């Protein structure tokens, strides 16, 4: 049987349902380092909006080769395995919908890597970041038809987030995924990696390169 591409499933994953999820307890808070010095350049003579390619990013002393992507909001970077393609993503909200600035890299039919960012409309979410984060997590898991495997609260440069792992069973195919979501005021940052089982190390390496830049001031 020819394996199908997982990219469409990842796109669905980012269309988060942000209502109806209760705040759970028992998630541990851990630290995520964030430090970077991005520089603008082109890749393969084709510019991707909001992206850069420079030296491998470093996280906790480890380096990852790939395409260093700078968000169009200029407040974070993350290193993809290859050059991502811009993919606008419609995010349904109880008050309507917004379009997230999404970027996806497909590793053949085996995996897809994605990052996106958008701002909630004023007064569309509560003031408790844990409720927003856990609603985003619950919506993501529900939309992809997955099962939550592990989850913990994280923090980077004072910005609260949640990191979680999940799996998806689709007939004879079994997929795993890792996600990292931050919320800063009205802004939601989402990074996901999804693919056939056995790629957890690569997925986590991708998420570990997420870094807020000096332009992220905690007051988006």
N, C-alpha and C positions, 0 to 999 in steps of 0.2 A: 504493500500500500504506500502510495506516495504521500509523504507528510505535507500537510497544508501549511501555509504561512501563518505565523502567529501574530503578524503585525495588526490585522484587523481587530483581533481580540484586545491588543494593547490600546488601540484607539478607543474601543468601547470602555476599557478600564478607566480612561481619563475623563469620560463623560460622567462626572461624579454626581450622585444624588446626595444633596447636602442636608436633607431633612429626615427626621424620623429616627435618628440614631441617638441612643442614650449614652451619656458619659460613663464609661466603665471605670473601675478602680483596680488597683493591683499592678499597674504599669510602672516599671522602674524608670527613673530619670537617669540618663547617662549623658556624657559630654561628647560632642563632635567637634573636632578642630576645624578651623576655617582661616586660611591665610593664602593669598595669591597675589600674583603680579602679572596680569594679562597684558598681551601686546597684539595689536591688530595686524592681520595679514590675510592673504587669499589662500585658497586651497584648490589645487588641480585647475588653476586658471578660471575657476567658477566661484564667485562669492556667494556664500549662504548668508542671508540677512541675519544680523545679530550673532555672528560667529567669528571665531579666530582660530588660528592654528599656530602653536608656538611650542616651546619645550614641554615635555610631559609634566603634568601637574603632580604635586607631591602632597600626600596626606599621611600624617603620622610617620614620616620618614620613608614612605614607600612611594615609588614612581610608577606610573601607568602610561605606556605608549598609546597614542591615539590622537584624535582630533579634539583639541581644547576649544570648547564652545563657550562663548560669552553671550549671555542672555540679552535680548533686545532691550530689556529694562535696565541693563548695565549694572545689575547688583549681585550677580552670581556667575560662576563658571562651573562647568562640569566636563569631564573628558569622555567622549564617546570612543568606541572601538574604531569608528570610521566617520566620514563626513555625513551628518544628518541632513534630512530634507525638511524644509519648513512645511508644516501641516496645520492649518487653522483648525481648532477643535471647538465645536459648539458644546457649551456646558449648560444643561438645564438647571434652573433655579426655581424655587417656589414663587419668586417675583418676576419670572420671565426667563431670559437666557443671556449668557455672555459668550464671547468668543475668546478662547484661550490662545495664546501664541505658543503653538506646539512644534516640536522638532523631533523627527523619528529617524533612527538608523536601523535598517534591517540587516541582520547577519544571515543572508540566504533565507532558507525556510526554517531555520533552527531557532532564531531568537530575534527579538526586537527591543530596542532601547529608546526611551522617550523622556523628554523633559518638557514641561509647559509651565506657564505663569499667567495669571489673570487677577484682576481686581474685582472683588464683590461690589455691587452697588451699595451706596450708603444705606445704612439701617436695614440691610438684608440678612445680617448675621448678628449673633449675640456677642457679648464682650468677653466671654470665657473661651480662650484659645483651645482648651482641651475638648470642649464640646464641638468646636469647629473641626478639629483634627480627627476626632473619633467619628464624626459624621462623614467626613471625607473618606476615612478608611472603610467604614461600613458600606458607603455607597459604591466604592470601588470594588469591594469584594462581591457585593450583590450584583453589580452590572456585569462582571466577568463570569458569574456563576461559580465562584471559587470558594475555598475554605481557608479561613485564617489559621496559620500555623504558629506564628510567633509575632509578638508586638512589644514595643517598648517606647516610652517617651524619650525624646532626645532634645538637645539644645545646641545651637550654633550661634556664636556672637550674640547671645542673649535672646535669640529668636526660638520660640518653642516649635517642636516638631514631633512627628511620630514615624518610626521605622517599623516596617512589618514585612513578614514573609507569608506567602499563600501558595496553595496548589489548586490546579484545575484538572478535572477529569472529563474528557470529551470523547466518549465512546472508548476506542482502544488507545487513544492518545492521552498521555499524562504530561502535564506542564507544571512548571514551578515559576514563581516570580518573587521579586523583592521590590520594595517601594520605600521612598523617603519623601515625606510631605512636611512642609513648614508653613506656618501662617504668621504674617507680620501685619497687624492691623487688618486692613481689608484685602491684603495681597496673599494669594495662595500659590506656593511653589510646589510642583509635583515632579518627581523623577521615578521612573519605573523601568524594570527589566523583566521580560517575560519570554519563556521559551521551553523547549522540551527538557525533561528532567535531567539533572546531572550537571547543571551549569551555575549552581549557586555561587561558587567562588568567583566566576567572571562577573556575575550580576552584582555581587557585593563590592567587587573592585570598582565597578562603574559608579555606584552610589557613593563610595568612599571618596571620590574625587570632587564631590559637590562642595563648593566653597563660596561663601559670601565675600563680596569685594568691599573696598573702602566706600563705594557709592551706596552701599546698603547701610542706612543710618538708623534703622529700627523705627522709622516713623513713616512708612509707606502709606 
